[in-house]
């Protein structure tokens, strides 16, 4: 299965539209957003995608964010969630506290840990765990980025939004 991964939209409408349209064109099985949508008005841009997300440290109006997720038949899981897909166990956490992110990565409980927060796209293998940060959809402090993860090959591909 192909999983789309993004984080840190920070209200950037144009980049979020580009990212959402790209994920739709790839026919992904799931879209994971690791938080920092910021304002609830950004959520409808993900309509039609199998969206699952967590809160980030800049998400203020959590009640309305949850309502917007419900309105597009998506799931906002709170600060953390885990799921299994194709025999792999995933953890999703925004990454606000590096100690928590590192603990998830080192626990040996998860095959894949997805986080955002730093706005720095990267993949790292820690023991047997693949740690993925898709970077920032907003791109205000660097390149606007997102990622795709293939559960079969365990390959991560980063996509620069400006080049789509």
mmCIF file of the C-alpha atoms, coordinates in Angstrom:
data_MODEL
# 
_entry.id   MODEL 
# 
loop_
_atom_site.group_PDB 
_atom_site.id 
_atom_site.type_symbol 
_atom_site.label_atom_id 
_atom_site.label_alt_id 
_atom_site.label_comp_id 
_atom_site.label_asym_id 
_atom_site.label_entity_id 
_atom_site.label_seq_id 
_atom_site.pdbx_PDB_ins_code 
_atom_site.Cartn_x 
_atom_site.Cartn_y 
_atom_site.Cartn_z 
_atom_site.occupancy 
_atom_site.B_iso_or_equiv 
_atom_site.pdbx_formal_charge 
_atom_site.auth_seq_id 
_atom_site.auth_comp_id 
_atom_site.auth_asym_id 
_atom_site.auth_atom_id 
_atom_site.pdbx_PDB_model_num 
ATOM 1   C CA . UNK A 1 1   ? 0.000   0.000  0.000  1.00 0.00 ? 1   UNK A CA 1 
ATOM 2   C CA . UNK A 1 2   ? 1.109   3.514  -0.722 1.00 0.00 ? 2   UNK A CA 1 
ATOM 3   C CA . UNK A 1 3   ? 0.760   5.882  2.258  1.00 0.00 ? 3   UNK A CA 1 
ATOM 4   C CA . UNK A 1 4   ? 0.902   9.645  1.814  1.00 0.00 ? 4   UNK A CA 1 
ATOM 5   C CA . UNK A 1 5   ? 2.583   11.539 4.639  1.00 0.00 ? 5   UNK A CA 1 
ATOM 6   C CA . UNK A 1 6   ? 2.523   15.265 5.331  1.00 0.00 ? 6   UNK A CA 1 
ATOM 7   C CA . UNK A 1 7   ? 2.802   17.664 8.231  1.00 0.00 ? 7   UNK A CA 1 
ATOM 8   C CA . UNK A 1 8   ? 2.924   21.310 9.210  1.00 0.00 ? 8   UNK A CA 1 
ATOM 9   C CA . UNK A 1 9   ? 0.520   22.838 6.680  1.00 0.00 ? 9   UNK A CA 1 
ATOM 10  C CA . UNK A 1 10  ? 0.375   26.026 8.779  1.00 0.00 ? 10  UNK A CA 1 
ATOM 11  C CA . UNK A 1 11  ? -2.568  27.434 6.797  1.00 0.00 ? 11  UNK A CA 1 
ATOM 12  C CA . UNK A 1 12  ? -0.755  27.481 3.438  1.00 0.00 ? 12  UNK A CA 1 
ATOM 13  C CA . UNK A 1 13  ? -3.750  27.027 1.147  1.00 0.00 ? 13  UNK A CA 1 
ATOM 14  C CA . UNK A 1 14  ? -1.933  26.774 -2.195 1.00 0.00 ? 14  UNK A CA 1 
ATOM 15  C CA . UNK A 1 15  ? 0.698   24.241 -1.058 1.00 0.00 ? 15  UNK A CA 1 
ATOM 16  C CA . UNK A 1 16  ? -1.962  22.195 0.730  1.00 0.00 ? 16  UNK A CA 1 
ATOM 17  C CA . UNK A 1 17  ? -4.083  22.077 -2.452 1.00 0.00 ? 17  UNK A CA 1 
ATOM 18  C CA . UNK A 1 18  ? -1.059  20.948 -4.471 1.00 0.00 ? 18  UNK A CA 1 
ATOM 19  C CA . UNK A 1 19  ? -0.198  18.257 -1.911 1.00 0.00 ? 19  UNK A CA 1 
ATOM 20  C CA . UNK A 1 20  ? -3.799  17.007 -1.670 1.00 0.00 ? 20  UNK A CA 1 
ATOM 21  C CA . UNK A 1 21  ? -4.165  16.846 -5.463 1.00 0.00 ? 21  UNK A CA 1 
ATOM 22  C CA . UNK A 1 22  ? -0.880  14.975 -5.774 1.00 0.00 ? 22  UNK A CA 1 
ATOM 23  C CA . UNK A 1 23  ? -1.964  12.413 -3.172 1.00 0.00 ? 23  UNK A CA 1 
ATOM 24  C CA . UNK A 1 24  ? -5.289  11.989 -4.991 1.00 0.00 ? 24  UNK A CA 1 
ATOM 25  C CA . UNK A 1 25  ? -3.463  11.379 -8.268 1.00 0.00 ? 25  UNK A CA 1 
ATOM 26  C CA . UNK A 1 26  ? -1.357  8.648  -6.656 1.00 0.00 ? 26  UNK A CA 1 
ATOM 27  C CA . UNK A 1 27  ? -4.419  6.761  -5.371 1.00 0.00 ? 27  UNK A CA 1 
ATOM 28  C CA . UNK A 1 28  ? -2.927  6.355  -1.904 1.00 0.00 ? 28  UNK A CA 1 
ATOM 29  C CA . UNK A 1 29  ? -4.430  3.924  0.589  1.00 0.00 ? 29  UNK A CA 1 
ATOM 30  C CA . UNK A 1 30  ? -4.023  6.325  3.516  1.00 0.00 ? 30  UNK A CA 1 
ATOM 31  C CA . UNK A 1 31  ? -2.944  9.898  4.128  1.00 0.00 ? 31  UNK A CA 1 
ATOM 32  C CA . UNK A 1 32  ? -1.254  10.645 7.422  1.00 0.00 ? 32  UNK A CA 1 
ATOM 33  C CA . UNK A 1 33  ? -1.000  14.272 8.558  1.00 0.00 ? 33  UNK A CA 1 
ATOM 34  C CA . UNK A 1 34  ? 1.297   14.715 11.568 1.00 0.00 ? 34  UNK A CA 1 
ATOM 35  C CA . UNK A 1 35  ? -0.273  17.949 12.801 1.00 0.00 ? 35  UNK A CA 1 
ATOM 36  C CA . UNK A 1 36  ? 0.005   21.733 12.709 1.00 0.00 ? 36  UNK A CA 1 
ATOM 37  C CA . UNK A 1 37  ? -2.889  22.359 10.346 1.00 0.00 ? 37  UNK A CA 1 
ATOM 38  C CA . UNK A 1 38  ? -3.341  25.561 12.409 1.00 0.00 ? 38  UNK A CA 1 
ATOM 39  C CA . UNK A 1 39  ? -6.771  26.873 11.337 1.00 0.00 ? 39  UNK A CA 1 
ATOM 40  C CA . UNK A 1 40  ? -9.744  24.598 10.679 1.00 0.00 ? 40  UNK A CA 1 
ATOM 41  C CA . UNK A 1 41  ? -10.368 26.132 7.218  1.00 0.00 ? 41  UNK A CA 1 
ATOM 42  C CA . UNK A 1 42  ? -7.469  24.075 5.794  1.00 0.00 ? 42  UNK A CA 1 
ATOM 43  C CA . UNK A 1 43  ? -9.127  20.684 6.471  1.00 0.00 ? 43  UNK A CA 1 
ATOM 44  C CA . UNK A 1 44  ? -11.723 20.693 3.629  1.00 0.00 ? 44  UNK A CA 1 
ATOM 45  C CA . UNK A 1 45  ? -8.832  20.780 1.132  1.00 0.00 ? 45  UNK A CA 1 
ATOM 46  C CA . UNK A 1 46  ? -8.210  17.120 2.062  1.00 0.00 ? 46  UNK A CA 1 
ATOM 47  C CA . UNK A 1 47  ? -11.773 16.032 1.214  1.00 0.00 ? 47  UNK A CA 1 
ATOM 48  C CA . UNK A 1 48  ? -11.894 12.785 -0.730 1.00 0.00 ? 48  UNK A CA 1 
ATOM 49  C CA . UNK A 1 49  ? -8.667  11.471 0.801  1.00 0.00 ? 49  UNK A CA 1 
ATOM 50  C CA . UNK A 1 50  ? -8.415  8.704  3.438  1.00 0.00 ? 50  UNK A CA 1 
ATOM 51  C CA . UNK A 1 51  ? -7.070  11.208 5.994  1.00 0.00 ? 51  UNK A CA 1 
ATOM 52  C CA . UNK A 1 52  ? -5.888  10.347 9.507  1.00 0.00 ? 52  UNK A CA 1 
ATOM 53  C CA . UNK A 1 53  ? -4.200  12.960 11.654 1.00 0.00 ? 53  UNK A CA 1 
ATOM 54  C CA . UNK A 1 54  ? -2.911  14.063 15.022 1.00 0.00 ? 54  UNK A CA 1 
ATOM 55  C CA . UNK A 1 55  ? -2.764  17.466 16.677 1.00 0.00 ? 55  UNK A CA 1 
ATOM 56  C CA . UNK A 1 56  ? 0.359   19.606 16.474 1.00 0.00 ? 56  UNK A CA 1 
ATOM 57  C CA . UNK A 1 57  ? 1.547   22.221 18.935 1.00 0.00 ? 57  UNK A CA 1 
ATOM 58  C CA . UNK A 1 58  ? 0.091   25.102 16.838 1.00 0.00 ? 58  UNK A CA 1 
ATOM 59  C CA . UNK A 1 59  ? -3.410  23.674 16.482 1.00 0.00 ? 59  UNK A CA 1 
ATOM 60  C CA . UNK A 1 60  ? -5.541  25.999 18.570 1.00 0.00 ? 60  UNK A CA 1 
ATOM 61  C CA . UNK A 1 61  ? -9.228  25.389 17.884 1.00 0.00 ? 61  UNK A CA 1 
ATOM 62  C CA . UNK A 1 62  ? -9.214  21.639 18.426 1.00 0.00 ? 62  UNK A CA 1 
ATOM 63  C CA . UNK A 1 63  ? -12.985 21.363 18.674 1.00 0.00 ? 63  UNK A CA 1 
ATOM 64  C CA . UNK A 1 64  ? -13.556 22.924 15.247 1.00 0.00 ? 64  UNK A CA 1 
ATOM 65  C CA . UNK A 1 65  ? -10.665 20.943 13.758 1.00 0.00 ? 65  UNK A CA 1 
ATOM 66  C CA . UNK A 1 66  ? -12.405 17.751 14.920 1.00 0.00 ? 66  UNK A CA 1 
ATOM 67  C CA . UNK A 1 67  ? -15.711 18.937 13.405 1.00 0.00 ? 67  UNK A CA 1 
ATOM 68  C CA . UNK A 1 68  ? -14.008 19.705 10.072 1.00 0.00 ? 68  UNK A CA 1 
ATOM 69  C CA . UNK A 1 69  ? -12.393 16.241 10.048 1.00 0.00 ? 69  UNK A CA 1 
ATOM 70  C CA . UNK A 1 70  ? -15.784 14.646 10.725 1.00 0.00 ? 70  UNK A CA 1 
ATOM 71  C CA . UNK A 1 71  ? -17.365 16.696 7.929  1.00 0.00 ? 71  UNK A CA 1 
ATOM 72  C CA . UNK A 1 72  ? -15.005 15.168 5.333  1.00 0.00 ? 72  UNK A CA 1 
ATOM 73  C CA . UNK A 1 73  ? -15.232 11.650 6.784  1.00 0.00 ? 73  UNK A CA 1 
ATOM 74  C CA . UNK A 1 74  ? -11.649 11.784 8.090  1.00 0.00 ? 74  UNK A CA 1 
ATOM 75  C CA . UNK A 1 75  ? -10.282 10.880 11.529 1.00 0.00 ? 75  UNK A CA 1 
ATOM 76  C CA . UNK A 1 76  ? -8.440  13.161 13.929 1.00 0.00 ? 76  UNK A CA 1 
ATOM 77  C CA . UNK A 1 77  ? -6.977  10.898 16.602 1.00 0.00 ? 77  UNK A CA 1 
ATOM 78  C CA . UNK A 1 78  ? -5.770  13.369 19.232 1.00 0.00 ? 78  UNK A CA 1 
ATOM 79  C CA . UNK A 1 79  ? -2.085  13.755 20.107 1.00 0.00 ? 79  UNK A CA 1 
ATOM 80  C CA . UNK A 1 80  ? -1.033  10.222 19.140 1.00 0.00 ? 80  UNK A CA 1 
ATOM 81  C CA . UNK A 1 81  ? -2.261  7.190  17.293 1.00 0.00 ? 81  UNK A CA 1 
ATOM 82  C CA . UNK A 1 82  ? -0.988  3.860  16.114 1.00 0.00 ? 82  UNK A CA 1 
ATOM 83  C CA . UNK A 1 83  ? -2.193  1.520  13.419 1.00 0.00 ? 83  UNK A CA 1 
ATOM 84  C CA . UNK A 1 84  ? -1.123  -1.564 11.510 1.00 0.00 ? 84  UNK A CA 1 
ATOM 85  C CA . UNK A 1 85  ? -0.939  -1.932 7.753  1.00 0.00 ? 85  UNK A CA 1 
ATOM 86  C CA . UNK A 1 86  ? 0.510   -4.789 5.686  1.00 0.00 ? 86  UNK A CA 1 
ATOM 87  C CA . UNK A 1 87  ? 2.080   -6.339 8.773  1.00 0.00 ? 87  UNK A CA 1 
ATOM 88  C CA . UNK A 1 88  ? 3.801   -3.106 9.860  1.00 0.00 ? 88  UNK A CA 1 
ATOM 89  C CA . UNK A 1 89  ? 3.014   -1.272 13.088 1.00 0.00 ? 89  UNK A CA 1 
ATOM 90  C CA . UNK A 1 90  ? 2.976   2.544  12.802 1.00 0.00 ? 90  UNK A CA 1 
ATOM 91  C CA . UNK A 1 91  ? 3.097   5.308  15.410 1.00 0.00 ? 91  UNK A CA 1 
ATOM 92  C CA . UNK A 1 92  ? 2.103   8.891  14.585 1.00 0.00 ? 92  UNK A CA 1 
ATOM 93  C CA . UNK A 1 93  ? 3.023   11.809 16.856 1.00 0.00 ? 93  UNK A CA 1 
ATOM 94  C CA . UNK A 1 94  ? 3.589   15.453 15.898 1.00 0.00 ? 94  UNK A CA 1 
ATOM 95  C CA . UNK A 1 95  ? 7.051   15.521 17.464 1.00 0.00 ? 95  UNK A CA 1 
ATOM 96  C CA . UNK A 1 96  ? 6.552   18.447 19.822 1.00 0.00 ? 96  UNK A CA 1 
ATOM 97  C CA . UNK A 1 97  ? 8.709   16.789 22.478 1.00 0.00 ? 97  UNK A CA 1 
ATOM 98  C CA . UNK A 1 98  ? 11.821  15.193 21.002 1.00 0.00 ? 98  UNK A CA 1 
ATOM 99  C CA . UNK A 1 99  ? 12.119  12.878 24.014 1.00 0.00 ? 99  UNK A CA 1 
ATOM 100 C CA . UNK A 1 100 ? 8.760   11.305 23.198 1.00 0.00 ? 100 UNK A CA 1 
ATOM 101 C CA . UNK A 1 101 ? 9.619   10.925 19.518 1.00 0.00 ? 101 UNK A CA 1 
ATOM 102 C CA . UNK A 1 102 ? 12.957  9.287  20.378 1.00 0.00 ? 102 UNK A CA 1 
ATOM 103 C CA . UNK A 1 103 ? 11.271  6.969  22.872 1.00 0.00 ? 103 UNK A CA 1 
ATOM 104 C CA . UNK A 1 104 ? 8.804   5.807  20.215 1.00 0.00 ? 104 UNK A CA 1 
ATOM 105 C CA . UNK A 1 105 ? 11.663  5.221  17.767 1.00 0.00 ? 105 UNK A CA 1 
ATOM 106 C CA . UNK A 1 106 ? 13.786  3.288  20.278 1.00 0.00 ? 106 UNK A CA 1 
ATOM 107 C CA . UNK A 1 107 ? 10.972  1.296  21.892 1.00 0.00 ? 107 UNK A CA 1 
ATOM 108 C CA . UNK A 1 108 ? 11.083  -1.552 19.380 1.00 0.00 ? 108 UNK A CA 1 
ATOM 109 C CA . UNK A 1 109 ? 7.279   -1.514 19.388 1.00 0.00 ? 109 UNK A CA 1 
ATOM 110 C CA . UNK A 1 110 ? 6.867   0.192  16.006 1.00 0.00 ? 110 UNK A CA 1 
ATOM 111 C CA . UNK A 1 111 ? 8.183   -0.577 12.555 1.00 0.00 ? 111 UNK A CA 1 
ATOM 112 C CA . UNK A 1 112 ? 7.529   3.001  11.406 1.00 0.00 ? 112 UNK A CA 1 
ATOM 113 C CA . UNK A 1 113 ? 7.351   6.246  13.410 1.00 0.00 ? 113 UNK A CA 1 
ATOM 114 C CA . UNK A 1 114 ? 5.908   9.303  11.659 1.00 0.00 ? 114 UNK A CA 1 
ATOM 115 C CA . UNK A 1 115 ? 6.431   12.784 13.063 1.00 0.00 ? 115 UNK A CA 1 
ATOM 116 C CA . UNK A 1 116 ? 6.702   16.382 11.905 1.00 0.00 ? 116 UNK A CA 1 
ATOM 117 C CA . UNK A 1 117 ? 7.328   19.559 13.923 1.00 0.00 ? 117 UNK A CA 1 
ATOM 118 C CA . UNK A 1 118 ? 10.928  20.276 12.853 1.00 0.00 ? 118 UNK A CA 1 
ATOM 119 C CA . UNK A 1 119 ? 10.003  21.120 9.230  1.00 0.00 ? 119 UNK A CA 1 
ATOM 120 C CA . UNK A 1 120 ? 13.033  19.076 8.143  1.00 0.00 ? 120 UNK A CA 1 
ATOM 121 C CA . UNK A 1 121 ? 12.301  16.220 5.771  1.00 0.00 ? 121 UNK A CA 1 
ATOM 122 C CA . UNK A 1 122 ? 14.244  13.078 6.517  1.00 0.00 ? 122 UNK A CA 1 
ATOM 123 C CA . UNK A 1 123 ? 14.238  9.369  7.084  1.00 0.00 ? 123 UNK A CA 1 
ATOM 124 C CA . UNK A 1 124 ? 16.358  7.542  9.633  1.00 0.00 ? 124 UNK A CA 1 
ATOM 125 C CA . UNK A 1 125 ? 16.601  3.906  10.683 1.00 0.00 ? 125 UNK A CA 1 
ATOM 126 C CA . UNK A 1 126 ? 16.884  3.411  14.429 1.00 0.00 ? 126 UNK A CA 1 
ATOM 127 C CA . UNK A 1 127 ? 17.346  -0.256 15.247 1.00 0.00 ? 127 UNK A CA 1 
ATOM 128 C CA . UNK A 1 128 ? 14.602  -1.891 13.176 1.00 0.00 ? 128 UNK A CA 1 
ATOM 129 C CA . UNK A 1 129 ? 12.399  1.227  13.152 1.00 0.00 ? 129 UNK A CA 1 
ATOM 130 C CA . UNK A 1 130 ? 12.033  3.566  10.184 1.00 0.00 ? 130 UNK A CA 1 
ATOM 131 C CA . UNK A 1 131 ? 11.530  7.158  11.373 1.00 0.00 ? 131 UNK A CA 1 
ATOM 132 C CA . UNK A 1 132 ? 9.947   9.483  8.805  1.00 0.00 ? 132 UNK A CA 1 
ATOM 133 C CA . UNK A 1 133 ? 9.571   13.250 8.952  1.00 0.00 ? 133 UNK A CA 1 
ATOM 134 C CA . UNK A 1 134 ? 7.887   14.491 5.752  1.00 0.00 ? 134 UNK A CA 1 
ATOM 135 C CA . UNK A 1 135 ? 9.013   18.085 6.276  1.00 0.00 ? 135 UNK A CA 1 
ATOM 136 C CA . UNK A 1 136 ? 6.649   21.046 6.078  1.00 0.00 ? 136 UNK A CA 1 
ATOM 137 C CA . UNK A 1 137 ? 3.854   21.483 3.541  1.00 0.00 ? 137 UNK A CA 1 
ATOM 138 C CA . UNK A 1 138 ? 4.035   25.211 4.303  1.00 0.00 ? 138 UNK A CA 1 
ATOM 139 C CA . UNK A 1 139 ? 7.701   25.588 3.435  1.00 0.00 ? 139 UNK A CA 1 
ATOM 140 C CA . UNK A 1 140 ? 8.068   28.994 5.091  1.00 0.00 ? 140 UNK A CA 1 
ATOM 141 C CA . UNK A 1 141 ? 11.486  28.101 6.479  1.00 0.00 ? 141 UNK A CA 1 
ATOM 142 C CA . UNK A 1 142 ? 12.778  25.900 3.657  1.00 0.00 ? 142 UNK A CA 1 
ATOM 143 C CA . UNK A 1 143 ? 11.457  23.677 0.896  1.00 0.00 ? 143 UNK A CA 1 
ATOM 144 C CA . UNK A 1 144 ? 7.782   22.701 0.992  1.00 0.00 ? 144 UNK A CA 1 
ATOM 145 C CA . UNK A 1 145 ? 7.834   18.898 1.257  1.00 0.00 ? 145 UNK A CA 1 
ATOM 146 C CA . UNK A 1 146 ? 5.762   15.748 1.695  1.00 0.00 ? 146 UNK A CA 1 
ATOM 147 C CA . UNK A 1 147 ? 6.457   12.025 1.431  1.00 0.00 ? 147 UNK A CA 1 
ATOM 148 C CA . UNK A 1 148 ? 5.180   8.701  0.153  1.00 0.00 ? 148 UNK A CA 1 
ATOM 149 C CA . UNK A 1 149 ? 5.816   5.415  1.948  1.00 0.00 ? 149 UNK A CA 1 
ATOM 150 C CA . UNK A 1 150 ? 5.425   2.045  0.234  1.00 0.00 ? 150 UNK A CA 1 
ATOM 151 C CA . UNK A 1 151 ? 4.535   -0.630 2.798  1.00 0.00 ? 151 UNK A CA 1 
ATOM 152 C CA . UNK A 1 152 ? 5.735   -3.412 0.487  1.00 0.00 ? 152 UNK A CA 1 
ATOM 153 C CA . UNK A 1 153 ? 9.233   -2.134 -0.265 1.00 0.00 ? 153 UNK A CA 1 
ATOM 154 C CA . UNK A 1 154 ? 9.485   0.075  2.872  1.00 0.00 ? 154 UNK A CA 1 
ATOM 155 C CA . UNK A 1 155 ? 10.776  2.806  0.564  1.00 0.00 ? 155 UNK A CA 1 
ATOM 156 C CA . UNK A 1 156 ? 10.282  6.490  1.375  1.00 0.00 ? 156 UNK A CA 1 
ATOM 157 C CA . UNK A 1 157 ? 10.128  9.044  -1.443 1.00 0.00 ? 157 UNK A CA 1 
ATOM 158 C CA . UNK A 1 158 ? 10.137  12.745 -0.668 1.00 0.00 ? 158 UNK A CA 1 
ATOM 159 C CA . UNK A 1 159 ? 8.356   15.165 -2.963 1.00 0.00 ? 159 UNK A CA 1 
ATOM 160 C CA . UNK A 1 160 ? 9.092   18.879 -3.179 1.00 0.00 ? 160 UNK A CA 1 
ATOM 161 C CA . UNK A 1 161 ? 5.768   20.654 -3.588 1.00 0.00 ? 161 UNK A CA 1 
ATOM 162 C CA . UNK A 1 162 ? 7.236   23.440 -5.756 1.00 0.00 ? 162 UNK A CA 1 
ATOM 163 C CA . UNK A 1 163 ? 8.192   20.834 -8.348 1.00 0.00 ? 163 UNK A CA 1 
ATOM 164 C CA . UNK A 1 164 ? 4.799   19.149 -8.724 1.00 0.00 ? 164 UNK A CA 1 
# 
